[in-house]
Amino acid sequence: MKKQTAMNRDWIATARTLSQALPYLQRYAGATVVIKLGGHAMGSDEAMESFARDITLMRHVGVNPVIVHGGGPMINTMLERLGVTSEFVDGKRVTDAQTVEVVEMVLSGTVNKRIVQAINSEGGRAVGLSGKDANMIVCDPSDPKLGFVGEPVEVTPDVLHEMARAGLIPVVAPLGTGRDGETFNINGDTAAGAIAAALKADRLLLLTDVAGVKDASGEVVTELTAEQIRKLTKEGIIAGGMIPKTETALSALSNGVRAVVILDGRAPNACLLELFTDHGAGSIIRT
């Protein structure tokens, strides 16, 4: 009897949660949400399965999710396995012709297809592609010293619009093409921000391995303006790996993205919590 009572309470709580989510489901119906899935945030097979289920649910309730993924840890593992030695300039990997071949193999192959398969296994209709497909992302070198590391200069999202109309979920590897047909590796956050800006996305979710942007006391700040981000960066409170994420956020906001959220991709149902609950997740940044 006690077990049955506990189960009833669980079902009642689930029903209440669904009911409370209704305004948010209505709010995001038809909205475009770009989600950057970082290499560390992919975690275990269980975490990937949970993420894929959330993305499939988003698509079924009318959201148009676009996944842009990283894969740094997987690239490092493959380079080591192949015995490819990397050089670094100011802490950044030099991507020579040999390295960019490995990067493309890992990102467009192993990592991309793992995400696609996970979403399809949950009932979604995901299709993998890279920024090279349909000339979606055209790049210039971000720094000649770094070799084939690109900075997006032109983003043509037509293929993403077509996929949304067909009910498909794009999964994009952060690669681009150069003006002379070269292949460029793009920072995953940068690629996601550029795609979100081109789509004029309602939300850009940057899934990472921290809970969000923290203040001087180490507490997560749930809501921030662009001006506050600049102030915290100037004071050195935003530092290290959080700087490129907040820079991506500011660039996306200045180019038409409505809001950017930095959140912990390892947390269960992080995307659903952010979009469909009062509580939200991580740090939301608006202009």
Secondary structure, 3 states (H helix, E strand, C coil): CHHHHHHHHHHHHHHHHHHHHHHHHHHHCCCEEEEEECHHHHCCHHHHHHHHHHHHHHHHCCCEEEEEECCHHHHHHHHHHHCCCCCEECCEECECHHHHHHHHHHHHHHHHHHHHHHHHHCCCCEEEEECCHHHCEEEEECCHHHECEEEEEEECCHHHHHHHHCCCEEEEECEEEECCCCEEECCHHHHHHHHHHHHCCCEEEEEECCCCCECCCCCECCEEEHHHHHHHHHCCCCCCCHHHHHHHHHHHHHCCCCEEEEEECCCCCHHHHHHHCCCCCCEEEEC
